Amino acid sequence: MTSTGYNTRPQILLGDRVFTREEWFQEAEQARRERAQLPFEEKIRILVELQRLARDWGGHPDIIVWQI
């Protein structure tokens, strides 16, 4: 905290957690590494789910959703 009483370090609020920018990037990198370890089949399942979200919530009925 500075003498003015304000915290000059940017913080990110996500849910009930508060991150510094550095902590946010560390968390994001850890999550990326965990997703990289998923089996190929699970990655495809997630991709298809994202295709459905884009089609249904994104208002784009012309988006192709793979049939698996």
DSSP file (Angstrom, degrees, kcal/mol; ACC not computed):
  #  RESIDUE AA STRUCTURE BP1 BP2  ACC     N-H-->O    O-->H-N    N-H-->O    O-->H-N    TCO  KAPPA ALPHA  PHI   PSI    X-CA   Y-CA   Z-CA
    1    1 A M              0   0    0      0, 0.0     6,-0.2     0, 0.0     2,-0.1   0.000 360.0 360.0 360.0 144.2    0.0    0.0    0.0
    2    2 A T    >   -     0   0    0      4,-1.8     3,-1.6     1,-0.1     5,-0.0  -0.321 360.0 -93.8 -89.9 177.3    1.2    3.5   -0.7
    3    3 A S  T 3  S+     0   0    0      1,-0.3    -1,-0.1     2,-0.1     0, 0.0   0.702 124.4  62.7 -66.5 -18.2    1.1    6.5    1.6
    4    4 A T  T 3  S-     0   0    0      2,-0.2    -1,-0.3     1,-0.0     3,-0.1   0.607 115.2-115.4 -81.0 -10.9   -2.2    7.5   -0.1
    5    5 A G  S <  S+     0   0    0     -3,-1.6     2,-0.4     1,-0.3    -2,-0.1   0.465  77.2 119.2  92.5   1.3   -3.8    4.3    1.2
    6    6 A Y        -     0   0    0      2,-0.0    -4,-1.8    -5,-0.0     2,-0.6  -0.812  65.8-124.1-104.0 143.3   -4.4    2.8   -2.3
    7    7 A N        -     0   0    0     -2,-0.4     4,-0.1    -6,-0.2     0, 0.0  -0.743  19.5-166.3 -81.7 122.2   -2.9   -0.5   -3.5
    8    8 A T        +     0   0    0     -2,-0.6    -1,-0.1     2,-0.1    -2,-0.0   0.525  59.9  96.4 -90.6  -5.8   -1.0    0.3   -6.7
    9    9 A R  S    S-     0   0    0      1,-0.1    -2,-0.1    11,-0.0     0, 0.0  -0.745  82.9-118.0 -85.2 124.2   -0.6   -3.3   -7.8
   10   10 A P        -     0   0    0      0, 0.0    11,-0.8     0, 0.0     2,-0.3  -0.320  34.1-163.5 -59.8 140.0   -3.3   -4.3  -10.3
   11   11 A Q  E     -A   20   0A   0      9,-0.2     2,-0.5    -4,-0.1     9,-0.2  -0.941  11.5-145.8-128.1 151.2   -5.5   -7.1   -8.9
   12   12 A I  E     -A   19   0A   0      7,-3.2     7,-3.1    -2,-0.3     2,-0.6  -0.967   8.5-151.8-118.7 128.0   -7.9   -9.4  -10.7
   13   13 A L  E     +A   18   0A   0     -2,-0.5     2,-0.4     5,-0.2     5,-0.2  -0.890  19.7 170.7-101.9 121.9  -11.1  -10.6   -9.0
   14   14 A L  E >   -A   17   0A   0      3,-2.8     3,-2.1    -2,-0.6     2,-0.4  -0.937  65.0 -47.6-134.3 109.9  -12.4  -14.0  -10.1
   15   15 A G  T 3  S-     0   0    0     -2,-0.4     0, 0.0     1,-0.3     0, 0.0  -0.537 122.2 -25.7  65.0-123.8  -15.2  -15.5   -8.1
   16   16 A D  T 3  S+     0   0    0     -2,-0.4     2,-0.3    -3,-0.1    -1,-0.3   0.236 121.2  94.1-104.5  13.2  -14.1  -15.2   -4.5
   17   17 A R  E <   -A   14   0A   0     -3,-2.1    -3,-2.8     2,-0.0     2,-0.5  -0.824  58.6-153.1-108.9 145.7  -10.4  -15.1   -5.2
   18   18 A V  E     -A   13   0A   0     -2,-0.3     2,-0.3    -5,-0.2    -5,-0.2  -0.975  17.8-173.4-117.3 127.3   -8.2  -12.1   -5.8
   19   19 A F  E     -A   12   0A   0     -7,-3.1    -7,-3.2    -2,-0.5     2,-0.2  -0.877  22.1-133.3-118.3 147.9   -5.1  -12.5   -7.9
   20   20 A T  E  >  -A   11   0A   0     -2,-0.3     4,-2.5    -9,-0.2    -9,-0.2  -0.524  41.5-103.2 -80.8 168.3   -2.2  -10.2   -8.8
   21   21 A R  H  > S+     0   0    0    -11,-0.8     4,-2.2     1,-0.2     5,-0.2   0.907 124.2  50.5 -60.1 -41.1   -1.3  -10.1  -12.5
   22   22 A E  H  > S+     0   0    0      1,-0.2     4,-2.1     2,-0.2    -1,-0.2   0.918 110.6  48.2 -64.0 -43.9    1.6  -12.5  -11.9
   23   23 A E  H  > S+     0   0    0      2,-0.2     4,-2.7     1,-0.2    -1,-0.2   0.894 109.4  54.3 -63.0 -39.6   -0.5  -15.0   -9.9
   24   24 A W  H  X S+     0   0    0     -4,-2.5     4,-2.5     1,-0.2    -2,-0.2   0.929 109.8  46.1 -59.6 -46.7   -3.1  -14.9  -12.7
   25   25 A F  H  X S+     0   0    0     -4,-2.2     4,-2.2     2,-0.2    -1,-0.2   0.863 112.0  51.5 -67.1 -35.3   -0.6  -15.7  -15.3
   26   26 A Q  H  X S+     0   0    0     -4,-2.1     4,-2.3     2,-0.2    -2,-0.2   0.923 111.5  47.3 -64.9 -43.8    0.9  -18.5  -13.2
   27   27 A E  H  X S+     0   0    0     -4,-2.7     4,-2.5     1,-0.2    -2,-0.2   0.913 112.2  50.1 -62.0 -43.4   -2.6  -20.0  -12.6
   28   28 A A  H  X S+     0   0    0     -4,-2.5     4,-2.2     1,-0.2    -1,-0.2   0.899 110.9  49.0 -64.1 -40.6   -3.3  -19.8  -16.4
   29   29 A E  H  X S+     0   0    0     -4,-2.2     4,-2.3     2,-0.2    -1,-0.2   0.902 111.0  49.9 -66.0 -41.4   -0.1  -21.5  -17.2
   30   30 A Q  H  X S+     0   0    0     -4,-2.3     4,-2.1     2,-0.2    -2,-0.2   0.915 111.2  49.1 -63.3 -43.0   -0.7  -24.3  -14.7
   31   31 A A  H  X S+     0   0    0     -4,-2.5     4,-2.5     1,-0.2    -2,-0.2   0.894 109.8  52.1 -63.8 -39.4   -4.2  -24.8  -16.1
   32   32 A R  H  X S+     0   0    0     -4,-2.2     4,-2.0     1,-0.2    -1,-0.2   0.914 109.4  49.4 -62.8 -42.7   -2.8  -24.9  -19.7
   33   33 A R  H  X S+     0   0    0     -4,-2.3     4,-0.8     2,-0.2    -1,-0.2   0.885 110.6  50.3 -64.0 -38.7   -0.3  -27.6  -18.6
   34   34 A E  H >< S+     0   0    0     -4,-2.1     3,-0.8     1,-0.2     4,-0.3   0.921 110.8  48.7 -66.2 -43.2   -3.0  -29.7  -17.0
   35   35 A R  H >< S+     0   0    0     -4,-2.5     3,-1.3     1,-0.2    -1,-0.2   0.849 104.5  60.4 -65.0 -32.7   -5.2  -29.5  -20.1
   36   36 A A  H 3< S+     0   0    0     -4,-2.0    -1,-0.2     1,-0.3    -2,-0.2   0.771 100.5  56.4 -64.9 -25.0   -2.2  -30.5  -22.3
   37   37 A Q  T << S+     0   0    0     -4,-0.8    -1,-0.3    -3,-0.8    -2,-0.2   0.532  82.2 111.7 -84.9  -6.4   -2.1  -33.7  -20.3
   38   38 A L  S <  S-     0   0    0     -3,-1.3     5,-0.0    -4,-0.3    -3,-0.0  -0.341  79.5 -99.3 -66.0 148.3   -5.6  -34.7  -21.1
   39   39 A P     >  -     0   0    0      0, 0.0     4,-1.9     0, 0.0     3,-0.5  -0.319  32.3-112.1 -63.6 153.0   -6.1  -37.7  -23.4
   40   40 A F  H  > S+     0   0    0      1,-0.2     4,-2.1     2,-0.2     5,-0.2   0.874 116.7  55.9 -54.5 -42.3   -6.9  -36.9  -27.0
   41   41 A E  H  > S+     0   0    0      1,-0.2     4,-2.2     2,-0.2    -1,-0.2   0.876 106.6  49.8 -61.1 -39.2  -10.4  -38.2  -26.8
   42   42 A E  H  > S+     0   0    0     -3,-0.5     4,-2.3     2,-0.2    -1,-0.2   0.878 108.1  53.4 -68.4 -37.4  -11.2  -35.9  -23.9
   43   43 A K  H  X S+     0   0    0     -4,-1.9     4,-2.2     2,-0.2    -2,-0.2   0.898 110.1  47.9 -63.0 -40.3   -9.8  -32.9  -25.9
   44   44 A I  H  X S+     0   0    0     -4,-2.1     4,-2.5     2,-0.2    -2,-0.2   0.903 109.4  52.9 -67.1 -40.9  -12.2  -33.8  -28.7
   45   45 A R  H  X S+     0   0    0     -4,-2.2     4,-1.9     1,-0.2    -2,-0.2   0.912 110.8  47.5 -59.9 -42.5  -15.1  -34.1  -26.4
   46   46 A I  H  X S+     0   0    0     -4,-2.3     4,-2.3     2,-0.2    -2,-0.2   0.903 109.9  53.1 -65.0 -41.7  -14.4  -30.7  -25.0
   47   47 A L  H  X S+     0   0    0     -4,-2.2     4,-2.1     1,-0.2    -2,-0.2   0.917 108.8  48.9 -59.4 -44.9  -14.0  -29.3  -28.5
   48   48 A V  H  X S+     0   0    0     -4,-2.5     4,-2.2     1,-0.2    -1,-0.2   0.892 109.6  52.5 -63.9 -39.4  -17.5  -30.6  -29.5
   49   49 A E  H  X S+     0   0    0     -4,-1.9     4,-2.2     1,-0.2    -1,-0.2   0.899 109.2  49.3 -63.4 -39.7  -19.0  -29.1  -26.3
   50   50 A L  H  X S+     0   0    0     -4,-2.3     4,-2.5     2,-0.2    -2,-0.2   0.861 107.8  54.6 -66.5 -35.4  -17.5  -25.7  -27.2
   51   51 A Q  H  X S+     0   0    0     -4,-2.1     4,-2.2     2,-0.2    -2,-0.2   0.917 108.6  49.0 -62.3 -42.2  -18.9  -26.1  -30.8
   52   52 A R  H  X S+     0   0    0     -4,-2.2     4,-3.2     2,-0.2     5,-0.3   0.917 110.6  50.1 -62.9 -43.6  -22.4  -26.7  -29.2
   53   53 A L  H  X>S+     0   0    0     -4,-2.2     4,-2.4     1,-0.2     5,-1.1   0.923 110.6  49.6 -60.9 -44.0  -22.0  -23.6  -27.0
   54   54 A A  H  <5S+     0   0    0     -4,-2.5     6,-0.8     3,-0.2     4,-0.5   0.897 116.2  43.1 -62.3 -40.2  -21.0  -21.5  -29.9
   55   55 A R  H  <>S+     0   0    0     -4,-2.2     5,-0.7    -5,-0.2     4,-0.4   0.948 123.0  34.5 -70.0 -49.4  -24.0  -22.7  -31.9
   56   56 A D  H  <5S+     0   0    0     -4,-3.2    -3,-0.2    -5,-0.2    -2,-0.2   0.919 132.0  24.9 -78.7 -45.3  -26.6  -22.5  -29.2
   57   57 A W  T  <5S+     0   0    0     -4,-2.4    -3,-0.2    -5,-0.3    -1,-0.1   0.767 116.6  60.4 -91.6 -28.2  -25.5  -19.5  -27.1
   58   58 A G  T   <S-     0   0    0     -5,-1.1    -1,-0.2    -4,-0.5    -3,-0.2   0.591 102.5-124.7 -79.4  -8.7  -23.6  -17.6  -29.8
   59   59 A G  T   5S+     0   0    0     -4,-0.4    -4,-0.1     1,-0.1    -3,-0.1   0.804  71.8 125.2  72.1  28.5  -26.7  -17.3  -32.0
   60   60 A H    > < +     0   0    0     -6,-0.8     3,-1.8    -5,-0.7    -1,-0.1  -0.757  30.0 174.1-120.5  83.7  -24.9  -18.9  -35.0
   61   61 A P  T 3  S+     0   0    0      0, 0.0    -1,-0.1     0, 0.0    -6,-0.1   0.649  74.0  68.6 -66.8 -12.7  -27.0  -21.9  -36.1
   62   62 A D  T 3  S+     0   0    0     -3,-0.1     2,-0.3    -7,-0.1    -7,-0.1   0.441  71.0 116.0 -86.7   1.8  -24.8  -22.5  -39.1
   63   63 A I    <   -     0   0    0     -3,-1.8     2,-0.4   -12,-0.1    -8,-0.0  -0.546  68.7-124.7 -72.5 132.7  -21.8  -23.6  -36.9
   64   64 A I        -     0   0    0     -2,-0.3     2,-0.5    -9,-0.0    -1,-0.1  -0.626  20.6-161.1 -80.0 130.5  -20.9  -27.2  -37.6
   65   65 A V        -     0   0    0     -2,-0.4   -17,-0.1   -13,-0.0   -16,-0.0  -0.968  22.6-123.6-112.2 121.3  -21.0  -29.5  -34.5
   66   66 A W        -     0   0    0     -2,-0.5     2,-0.7     1,-0.1   -15,-0.0  -0.334  16.6-132.0 -63.6 141.3  -19.0  -32.7  -35.0
   67   67 A Q              0   0    0      1,-0.1    -1,-0.1    -2,-0.0   -19,-0.0  -0.863 360.0 360.0 -94.3 116.6  -20.9  -36.0  -34.4
   68   68 A I              0   0    0     -2,-0.7    -1,-0.1   -23,-0.0    -2,-0.0   0.374 360.0 360.0-122.0 360.0  -18.9  -38.3  -32.2
